[in-house]
Amino acid sequence: MATEDPAALQVPSQDVEQRKRPSWKGKATPGKEEVISGDTRRLETDRIITVLDETMAKLEMSSLIPHIVDSLDRFADVLGPEITDCLIQHQKLCFEMEQLLGSPEGEASMRSEEQEGWLCQLEERLSRSVRAILRLMLANPSLCQALELETWARKSPAEGFLKAFGQFRNFVIERLLTSPGEEEGRLLLMENISLQIQQSTEASTALQAELAAVSQAGEQEMHKKDQEIQDLKTSMQDLAKDSKAGIQQIEQEGDRQRENELQSCQAKCGRLQEGKEQLGAQLSALILQHRASELDLKQRKHRLETEILKWMQKYKTDMGEKQAEYEEVAAAYSQEKAQLSLLREKRVVLLQEYSQIEEERRRQQEKEEAALEELNTKTLAATCIQAFWRGYLVRSLFSFKKKTKKGKGKGKGRKAKK
């Protein structure tokens, strides 16, 4: 995309000379100096905005030149012969530039100086061609209206550049229309708001970290209790298995002894019966012993379950308190966010009112300047009329005196002759 003409962004030399020219009415008072400086600033602001708008329009037009060159048959009726010839010449220059930039590396290295000279000449010719095309296109309103409907054909790099330039224009206008005092107040307000948001965020982060720590501690404690319960269950199962294995072993020994004694001798039945009764007593004693240990283990399990329930209730209570505190912080954050949105809305309303006030002041100032210019014109005319009238009176008086002197001289001559 071609660059803009730098002369379009310069302030006219007549305005500079008028600023440098001293006032013919003498030294101004401080109030007048402030009014003059404010008028000068508004005038410079209007000129800068006008220059930015003109530059934006030229950029938009120049970004559509490749699309117009590719569709000359379509825009032939609107363009006219002069613009068409300029566009064809511009297309040829672009083709030469592409050929020059797309030359092989060997040839480019051998003729680098010659290539740089051709590039400079082509760049100058392209810039002149773009300026001529823009001048002719801006002089054709119907073409400008037709091109407003062709913004879809603009390429993404041009769109990005136009968007960036639009942001730059808005930023410059905002800085020009904002006084230093308002700028300082706005910056102070934004700093206070950002500080409040940062403090709220830090408090929320600290509460979340504390909540996470408490949750992790509770989970670790519950995991320990579950592990203890599992160990107790495992020990109870081991005891039951051991008791069963002992009973089975004892029964097997008794059966073997009984069979052996039955086979060997019937007389040993009594002793075997006594041994059986002893073994039954031992079995009952073991059963009672194991039942007591089982009861003890059940009591321990009940105590552990009670403690676990207490810890769970305490955890729920702590979590409820933390949740309430978190909700309070969230409510405060939402309230501050609502206040921030209200302040932004007030700022938008104040900006609109300020622009309206500035427009009314500008109109009033234009009326006052027109009245002052008319008064100066009338004063100058009255001064010229009075000067002419005084000159006329002086000339009339001198002519009358000359006539009276001539009359007296003739009278004295006549008396001397007599």
C-alpha positions as CSV (number, residue, x, y, z in Angstrom):
1,M,0.0,0.0,0.0
2,A,1.3,3.4,-1.0
3,T,2.3,6.0,1.6
4,E,0.5,9.3,2.1
5,D,1.8,12.7,0.9
6,P,3.7,14.4,3.8
7,A,2.5,17.8,2.6
8,A,-1.1,16.8,3.6
9,L,-0.1,16.4,7.2
10,Q,1.7,19.8,7.5
11,V,0.1,22.9,8.9
12,P,-0.3,25.8,6.4
13,S,2.5,28.4,6.4
14,Q,0.0,31.2,6.6
15,D,-1.4,30.0,9.9
16,V,2.2,29.8,11.3
17,E,2.9,33.3,10.1
18,Q,-0.4,34.5,11.7
19,R,0.6,32.9,15.0
20,K,4.1,34.5,14.9
21,R,2.7,37.9,13.9
22,P,2.4,40.3,16.9
23,S,-0.9,41.9,17.8
24,W,-1.4,45.5,16.7
25,K,-3.5,46.4,19.7
26,G,-0.7,46.3,22.2
27,K,-0.1,44.2,25.2
28,A,-3.1,41.9,26.1
29,T,-4.4,41.3,29.7
30,P,-3.9,37.9,31.3
31,G,-7.6,37.0,30.8
32,K,-7.4,37.8,27.1
33,E,-4.2,35.8,26.8
34,E,-6.0,32.7,28.3
35,V,-8.9,33.2,25.9
36,I,-6.5,33.5,23.0
37,S,-4.5,30.4,24.1
38,G,-7.8,28.4,24.5
39,D,-8.9,29.5,21.0
40,T,-5.6,28.6,19.5
41,R,-5.6,25.2,21.2
42,R,-9.2,24.5,19.9
43,L,-8.2,25.7,16.5
44,E,-5.1,23.5,16.5
45,T,-7.3,20.6,17.7
46,D,-9.8,21.1,14.9
47,R,-7.0,21.2,12.4
48,I,-5.3,18.1,13.7
49,I,-8.7,16.2,13.7
50,T,-9.3,17.4,10.1
51,V,-5.9,16.2,9.0
52,L,-6.4,12.8,10.7
53,D,-9.8,12.4,9.0
54,E,-8.4,13.3,5.6
55,T,-5.5,10.9,6.1
56,M,-7.9,8.1,7.1
57,A,-10.0,8.7,4.0
58,K,-7.0,8.7,1.8
59,L,-5.7,5.5,3.4
60,E,-9.1,3.8,2.9
61,M,-9.1,4.9,-0.8
62,S,-5.5,3.8,-1.4
63,S,-6.2,0.4,0.2
64,L,-8.8,-0.3,-2.5
65,I,-6.5,0.6,-5.5
66,P,-5.4,-3.0,-6.0
67,H,-9.0,-4.2,-6.1
68,I,-9.9,-1.4,-8.6
69,V,-6.9,-2.3,-10.8
70,D,-8.1,-5.9,-10.8
71,S,-11.6,-4.9,-11.8
72,L,-11.1,-2.1,-14.3
73,D,-13.8,-3.5,-16.6
74,R,-16.3,-3.4,-13.8
75,F,-15.5,0.2,-12.8
76,A,-15.0,1.6,-16.3
77,D,-18.2,3.6,-16.4
78,V,-17.4,5.3,-13.1
79,L,-13.7,5.8,-13.4
80,G,-13.4,7.7,-16.7
81,P,-10.5,7.7,-19.1
82,E,-8.1,9.8,-17.1
83,I,-8.3,7.7,-13.9
84,T,-8.2,4.5,-16.0
85,D,-5.0,5.5,-17.7
86,C,-3.4,6.4,-14.3
87,L,-4.5,3.0,-12.9
88,I,-3.1,1.2,-15.9
89,Q,0.2,3.1,-15.5
90,H,0.2,2.2,-11.7
91,Q,-0.4,-1.5,-12.6
92,K,2.6,-1.4,-14.9
93,L,4.8,0.2,-12.1
94,C,3.7,-2.5,-9.6
95,F,4.5,-5.2,-12.2
96,E,8.0,-3.7,-12.7
97,M,8.5,-3.6,-8.9
98,E,7.5,-7.2,-8.5
99,Q,9.8,-8.3,-11.3
100,L,12.7,-6.3,-9.8
101,L,12.1,-7.7,-6.3
102,G,11.6,-11.3,-7.7
103,S,14.9,-11.4,-9.6
104,P,17.4,-14.3,-8.8
105,E,19.8,-13.8,-5.9
106,G,22.9,-14.1,-8.2
107,E,21.8,-11.3,-10.5
108,A,20.7,-9.2,-7.5
109,S,24.2,-9.6,-5.8
110,M,26.0,-8.6,-9.0
111,R,23.9,-5.6,-9.7
112,S,22.9,-4.5,-6.2
113,E,23.7,-0.8,-6.7
114,E,21.9,-0.6,-10.0
115,Q,18.9,-2.4,-8.4
116,E,18.8,0.0,-5.4
117,G,18.8,2.9,-7.9
118,W,15.9,1.4,-9.8
119,L,14.1,0.7,-6.5
120,C,14.4,4.3,-5.4
121,Q,13.1,5.5,-8.8
122,L,10.2,3.1,-8.8
123,E,9.2,4.0,-5.3
124,E,9.2,7.7,-6.2
125,R,7.1,7.0,-9.3
126,L,4.7,4.8,-7.4
127,S,4.2,7.5,-4.7
128,R,3.6,10.1,-7.4
129,S,1.2,7.7,-9.1
130,V,-0.7,7.0,-5.9
131,R,-1.0,10.8,-5.1
132,A,-2.3,11.5,-8.6
133,I,-4.9,8.6,-8.4
134,L,-6.1,9.8,-5.0
135,R,-6.4,13.4,-6.2
136,L,-8.5,12.3,-9.2
137,M,-10.6,9.8,-7.1
138,L,-11.4,12.4,-4.4
139,A,-12.5,14.8,-7.1
140,N,-15.1,12.3,-8.3
141,P,-17.9,12.0,-5.6
142,S,-19.7,9.2,-7.5
143,L,-16.6,7.1,-7.5
144,C,-16.1,7.6,-3.8
145,Q,-19.7,6.5,-3.1
146,A,-19.3,3.4,-5.3
147,L,-16.0,2.5,-3.5
148,E,-17.7,2.7,-0.1
149,L,-19.6,-0.5,-1.0
150,E,-16.4,-2.3,-1.9
151,T,-14.8,-2.4,1.6
152,W,-15.2,-6.2,1.6
153,A,-12.4,-6.5,-1.0
154,R,-9.9,-4.9,1.3
155,K,-7.1,-7.2,2.3
156,S,-6.3,-8.2,5.9
157,P,-3.0,-6.3,6.2
158,A,-4.7,-3.1,5.0
159,E,-7.6,-3.7,7.5
160,G,-5.1,-4.1,10.3
161,F,-3.3,-0.9,9.4
162,L,-6.6,1.0,9.1
163,K,-7.7,-0.3,12.5
164,A,-4.4,0.6,14.1
165,F,-4.6,4.1,12.5
166,G,-8.2,4.5,13.7
167,Q,-7.1,3.6,17.3
168,F,-4.3,6.1,17.0
169,R,-6.7,8.8,15.8
170,N,-9.1,8.1,18.7
171,F,-6.2,8.2,21.2
172,V,-5.0,11.5,19.8
173,I,-8.5,13.0,19.8
174,E,-9.0,11.9,23.4
175,R,-5.7,13.3,24.5
176,L,-6.4,16.6,22.7
177,L,-9.9,17.0,24.2
178,T,-8.8,16.1,27.7
179,S,-7.3,18.8,29.9
180,P,-4.3,18.1,32.2
181,G,-6.5,18.4,35.3
182,E,-9.1,15.9,34.0
183,E,-6.3,13.6,32.9
184,E,-4.7,13.6,36.4
185,G,-8.1,13.0,38.0
186,R,-8.9,10.2,35.6
187,L,-5.5,8.5,36.2
188,L,-6.0,8.9,40.0
189,L,-9.4,7.4,39.9
190,M,-8.2,4.5,37.8
191,E,-5.3,3.9,40.1
192,N,-7.7,3.8,43.1
193,I,-10.0,1.4,41.4
194,S,-7.2,-0.9,40.3
195,L,-5.8,-0.8,43.9
196,Q,-9.2,-1.8,45.3
197,I,-9.5,-4.6,42.7
198,Q,-6.0,-5.8,43.5
199,Q,-6.7,-5.8,47.3
200,S,-10.0,-7.8,46.8
201,T,-8.2,-10.3,44.5
202,E,-5.4,-10.8,47.1
203,A,-8.0,-11.3,49.9
204,S,-9.9,-13.8,47.8
205,T,-6.7,-15.6,46.9
206,A,-5.6,-15.8,50.6
207,L,-9.0,-17.2,51.6
208,Q,-9.0,-19.8,48.8
209,A,-5.5,-20.9,49.8
210,E,-6.6,-21.2,53.5
211,L,-9.7,-23.1,52.4
212,A,-7.5,-25.5,50.3
213,A,-5.1,-26.0,53.3
214,V,-8.0,-26.8,55.7
215,S,-9.6,-29.2,53.1
216,Q,-6.3,-31.0,52.6
217,A,-5.7,-31.4,56.3
218,G,-9.2,-32.8,56.8
219,E,-8.7,-35.2,54.0
220,Q,-5.3,-36.4,55.4
221,E,-6.9,-36.9,58.8
222,M,-9.8,-38.9,57.3
223,H,-7.3,-41.0,55.4
224,K,-5.4,-41.8,58.6
225,K,-8.6,-42.8,60.3
226,D,-9.7,-45.0,57.4
227,Q,-6.2,-46.7,57.5
228,E,-6.5,-47.4,61.2
229,I,-10.0,-48.9,60.7
230,Q,-8.7,-51.1,57.9
231,D,-5.8,-52.3,60.1
232,L,-8.3,-53.2,62.9
233,K,-10.5,-55.1,60.5
234,T,-7.5,-57.0,59.1
235,S,-6.3,-57.9,62.6
236,M,-9.8,-59.2,63.5
237,Q,-9.9,-61.3,60.4
238,D,-6.5,-62.7,61.2
239,L,-7.6,-63.6,64.7
240,A,-10.7,-65.4,63.4
241,K,-8.7,-67.4,60.9
242,D,-6.1,-68.4,63.6
243,S,-8.8,-69.5,66.0
244,K,-10.5,-71.6,63.2
245,A,-7.2,-73.1,62.2
246,G,-6.4,-74.1,65.9
247,I,-9.8,-75.6,66.3
248,Q,-9.5,-77.6,63.1
249,Q,-6.0,-78.8,64.1
250,I,-7.2,-79.9,67.6
251,E,-10.2,-81.7,66.1
252,Q,-8.0,-83.5,63.7
253,E,-5.6,-84.7,66.4
254,G,-8.6,-85.8,68.5
255,D,-10.0,-87.8,65.6
256,R,-6.7,-89.5,65.0
257,Q,-6.2,-90.4,68.6
258,R,-9.7,-91.7,68.8
259,E,-9.4,-93.9,65.8
260,N,-6.0,-95.2,67.0
261,E,-7.4,-95.9,70.5
262,L,-10.5,-97.5,69.0
263,Q,-8.4,-99.7,66.8
264,S,-5.9,-100.6,69.6
265,C,-8.0,-101.0,72.7
266,Q,-11.6,-100.4,73.9
267,A,-10.3,-99.7,77.4
268,K,-8.9,-96.3,76.4
269,C,-12.4,-94.9,75.6
270,G,-12.8,-93.4,79.0
271,R,-9.5,-91.5,78.9
272,L,-10.3,-90.4,75.4
273,Q,-13.7,-89.1,76.6
274,E,-11.9,-87.2,79.4
275,G,-9.5,-85.8,76.9
276,K,-12.3,-84.8,74.7
277,E,-14.0,-83.0,77.6
278,Q,-10.8,-81.2,78.4
279,L,-10.4,-80.2,74.9
280,G,-14.0,-78.9,74.9
281,A,-13.2,-76.9,78.0
282,Q,-10.2,-75.4,76.4
283,L,-12.2,-74.7,73.3
284,S,-14.9,-72.9,75.3
285,A,-12.2,-70.9,77.2
286,L,-10.6,-69.9,73.9
287,I,-14.0,-68.9,72.5
288,L,-14.7,-66.8,75.6
289,Q,-11.3,-65.2,75.3
290,H,-11.8,-64.4,71.7
291,R,-15.3,-63.0,72.3
292,A,-13.8,-60.7,74.9
293,S,-11.2,-59.5,72.5
294,E,-13.8,-59.1,69.8
295,L,-16.0,-57.0,72.2
296,D,-13.0,-54.8,73.0
297,L,-12.2,-54.3,69.3
298,K,-15.9,-53.4,68.6
299,Q,-15.8,-50.8,71.4
300,R,-12.6,-49.4,70.0
301,K,-14.2,-49.3,66.5
302,H,-17.3,-47.5,68.0
303,R,-15.0,-44.9,69.6
304,L,-13.1,-44.4,66.4
305,E,-16.3,-44.0,64.4
306,T,-17.6,-41.5,67.0
307,E,-14.4,-39.5,66.7
308,I,-14.6,-39.6,62.9
309,L,-18.2,-38.2,63.1
310,K,-17.0,-35.4,65.4
311,W,-14.2,-34.5,63.0
312,M,-16.6,-34.6,60.1
313,Q,-19.1,-32.3,61.9
314,K,-16.2,-29.9,62.9
315,Y,-15.0,-30.0,59.2
316,K,-18.5,-29.1,58.0
317,T,-18.8,-26.3,60.6
318,D,-15.4,-24.9,59.5
319,M,-16.3,-25.2,55.9
320,G,-19.6,-23.4,56.5
321,E,-17.8,-20.5,58.2
322,K,-15.3,-20.3,55.4
323,Q,-18.0,-20.4,52.8
324,A,-19.9,-17.6,54.5
325,E,-16.7,-15.6,54.7
326,Y,-16.1,-16.3,51.0
327,E,-19.6,-15.2,50.1
328,E,-19.2,-12.0,52.0
329,V,-16.0,-11.3,50.0
330,A,-17.7,-12.2,46.8
331,A,-20.6,-9.9,47.6
332,A,-18.2,-7.0,48.3
333,Y,-16.3,-7.7,45.1
334,S,-19.6,-7.7,43.1
335,Q,-20.6,-4.4,44.8
336,E,-17.3,-2.8,43.9
337,K,-17.7,-4.1,40.4
338,A,-21.1,-2.5,40.2
339,Q,-19.7,0.7,41.5
340,L,-17.0,0.5,38.8
341,S,-19.6,0.1,36.1
342,L,-21.6,3.1,37.4
343,L,-18.5,5.2,37.4
344,R,-17.8,4.2,33.8
345,E,-21.4,5.1,32.8
346,K,-21.0,8.4,34.6
347,R,-17.8,9.0,32.8
348,V,-19.4,8.3,29.4
349,V,-22.3,10.8,30.2
350,L,-19.8,13.4,31.4
351,L,-17.8,13.0,28.2
352,Q,-20.9,13.5,26.1
353,E,-21.9,16.6,28.2
354,Y,-18.4,17.9,27.8
355,S,-18.4,17.5,24.1
356,Q,-21.8,19.3,23.9
357,I,-20.5,22.2,26.1
358,E,-17.3,22.4,23.9
359,E,-19.5,22.6,20.8
360,E,-21.7,25.3,22.3
361,R,-18.6,27.2,23.3
362,R,-17.2,26.9,19.9
363,R,-20.4,28.2,18.3
364,Q,-20.5,31.1,20.8
365,Q,-16.8,31.8,20.1
366,E,-17.5,31.8,16.3
367,K,-20.4,34.3,16.8
368,E,-18.2,36.5,19.0
369,E,-15.4,36.4,16.4
370,A,-17.8,37.3,13.6
371,A,-19.2,40.2,15.7
372,L,-15.7,41.4,16.5
373,E,-14.6,41.1,12.9
374,E,-17.7,43.1,11.8
375,L,-17.0,45.7,14.6
376,N,-13.3,46.0,13.4
377,T,-14.5,46.4,9.8
378,K,-17.0,49.2,10.8
379,T,-14.3,50.9,13.0
380,L,-11.8,50.8,10.2
381,A,-14.4,52.2,7.8
382,A,-15.4,54.9,10.2
383,T,-11.7,55.8,10.7
384,C,-11.2,56.0,7.0
385,I,-14.3,58.2,6.6
386,Q,-13.2,60.5,9.4
387,A,-9.7,60.8,8.0
388,F,-11.0,61.6,4.6
389,W,-13.4,64.2,6.1
390,R,-10.7,65.8,8.2
391,G,-8.4,65.9,5.1
392,Y,-11.2,67.5,3.2
393,L,-11.8,70.2,5.9
394,V,-8.1,70.9,6.1
395,R,-7.8,71.3,2.3
396,S,-10.9,73.5,2.2
397,L,-9.5,75.7,5.0
398,F,-6.1,76.1,3.3
399,S,-7.8,76.9,0.0
400,F,-9.9,79.6,1.7
401,K,-6.9,81.2,3.4
402,K,-5.0,81.3,0.1
403,K,-8.0,83.0,-1.5
404,T,-8.2,85.6,1.3
405,K,-4.5,86.4,1.0
406,K,-4.7,86.9,-2.7
407,G,-7.7,89.2,-2.3
408,K,-5.8,91.4,0.3
409,G,-2.7,91.6,-2.0
410,K,-4.7,92.9,-4.9
411,G,-6.4,95.6,-2.8
412,K,-3.1,97.0,-1.5
413,G,-1.8,97.3,-5.1
414,R,-4.7,99.3,-6.3
415,K,-4.3,101.8,-3.4
416,A,-0.7,102.3,-4.2
417,K,-1.5,103.2,-7.9
418,K,-4.0,105.8,-6.8
